[in-house]
Amino acid sequence: MKKSSSSLTVTLGDRSYPIHIGRNNTTDLIETLNRIRESKRSCAVVTDSTVELVQSGFLNDVFHDIPRVAIPAGESSKRLAQLEMVLDFMAEHRLNRQSMIFAVGGGVVGDLAGFAAACYMRGIDFIQVPTTLLAMVDSSVGGKTGVNLASGKNLVGAFLQPQAVFVDTTRLDTLEKRELAAGMAEIIKAGLLADRSLFEQLEQSPVTSSKDPGLVGIIWKACAIKAEIVAADERESAASGGRALLNLGHTFGHAIENVTGYNGILHGEGVSIGTVMAADLSAMMGLLSAEAPQRIASVFAAHGLPTRLPSPIPASKLLEAMSRDKKNREGMLRFVLLSGIGQAITHDQVPVDQVMKALANGGAS
Ligand SMILES: NC(=O)c1ccc[n+]([C@@H]2O[C@H](COP(=O)([O-])OP(=O)(O)OC[C@H]3O[C@@H](n4cnc5c(N)ncnc54)[C@H](O)[C@@H]3O)[C@@H](O)[C@H]2O)c1
């Protein structure tokens, strides 16, 4: 991972790519787009209905007459029917193997458009232009693309690294506060698992506005953590640790999302509650000090995030959902636990009674 004045590089050999990070840095994107068009490559933009509305000035100014398709906003668009619609759109506009797809939106658009790029003509290039904080620090980096099936999230997909990622925090000025907080959950998580000073920075100065002068630097740090972990274990195949560490809080969080039917709770909110449960479990297992879970919960709360289940859910249902998680290995529940603030480990042998206790402490019935 190399650092320059306005971009860092995800180092993956000939698939390395830059993440441009700044505020009001649209010129970086325009220059790249101009170069692509000068080389006579055709392009298309995939976005969603909300972004098309609230970011119409940006879309029109930057992408002009480039063909654009908007999927309905929301997680329910991350499915095969929408993928087919986007692929049909690409074929109707005669995109070819040299074409470039621009994914302009949150994680739903990035995952779906990235997967469309991975499938179309057996794979074409794409560029991520994330417009949510969660997409800026998490989903647009690392090359995981895909859609959901009725039986589970992200069950169909492909690894395809983007050619570049363009992060401009002015895009976040139209984002709802609750969505901004959901993105902050992933940044707090990144600090907890790999960068104590990032966690302490957020503890001292919570970020609750897209115009916060510290936000660009914080996004930089979170992207650097993800870039480094992805560069070391791109396909999450390390026997322990590795890319799986990015799932801190996600075993609990995904179960909460799954049992609540992906309604009423945002992914980042599930991560917030789930990370507090994982911290509690870590303390129970003697890995973390007894005071740390409360300290961690306070930082999530200071960013407007829930730290307990808003209403009781049976712990048995959550446990059942966790046992279906595709990240488990050989029938054992797999957890990412904290061995300190800024340090995480994967653990395959967590006693079920301790998991049930962490669920109960987090508000499960
Ligand atoms: N590929 C990965 O590595 C990875 C990692 C984490 C999460 N994800 C996926 O990301 C998805 C969640 O991403 P998300 O939280 O960005 O959700 P999202 O894409 O649904 O965006 C959230 C909402 O914000 C709206 N929005 C987007 N940009 C906006 C803007 N600038 N102003 C106003 N509204 C805007 C969207 O229309 C949507 O309603 C999930 O499907 C999750 O599985 C993928």
The ligand as a Gaussian input file, in Angstrom:
#p B3LYP/6-31G(d) Opt

LIG

0 1
 N      -18.515000      -5.584000      -1.459000
 C      -18.173000      -5.454000      -0.211000
 O      -17.023000      -5.704000       0.191000
 C      -19.188000      -4.936000       0.765000
 C      -18.774000      -4.506000       2.032000
 C      -19.732000      -3.962000       2.884000
 C      -21.062000      -3.869000       2.485000
 N      -21.418000      -4.304000       1.245000
 C      -22.800000      -4.195000       0.785000
 O      -23.131000      -2.810000       0.703000
 C      -24.542000      -2.678000       0.824000
 C      -24.839000      -1.544000       1.757000
 O      -24.289000      -0.361000       1.215000
 P      -24.898000       1.067000       1.580000
 O      -25.018000       1.176000       3.050000
 O      -24.132000       2.068000       0.829000
 O      -26.396000       0.917000       1.077000
 P      -27.175000       1.500000      -0.219000
 O      -26.390000       1.361000      -1.428000
 O      -28.516000       0.863000      -0.168000
 O      -27.310000       3.037000       0.137000
 C      -28.081000       3.438000       1.269000
 C      -29.154000       4.452000       0.861000
 O      -28.524000       5.702000       0.618000
 C      -28.959000       6.211000      -0.651000
 N      -27.879000       7.064000      -1.136000
 C      -26.713000       6.673000      -1.724000
 N      -25.915000       7.728000      -1.925000
 C      -26.592000       8.814000      -1.480000
 C      -26.284000      10.199000      -1.406000
 N      -25.096000      10.680000      -1.784000
 N      -27.225000      11.030000      -0.908000
 C      -28.426000      10.560000      -0.472000
 N      -28.763000       9.265000      -0.493000
 C      -27.848000       8.391000      -0.993000
 C      -29.271000       5.008000      -1.462000
 O      -30.159000       5.304000      -2.496000
 C      -29.895000       4.086000      -0.409000
 O      -31.250000       4.401000      -0.245000
 C      -25.056000      -4.025000       1.300000
 O      -25.686000      -4.681000       0.239000
 C      -23.812000      -4.768000       1.729000
 O      -23.933000      -6.150000       1.570000
 C      -20.511000      -4.831000       0.381000

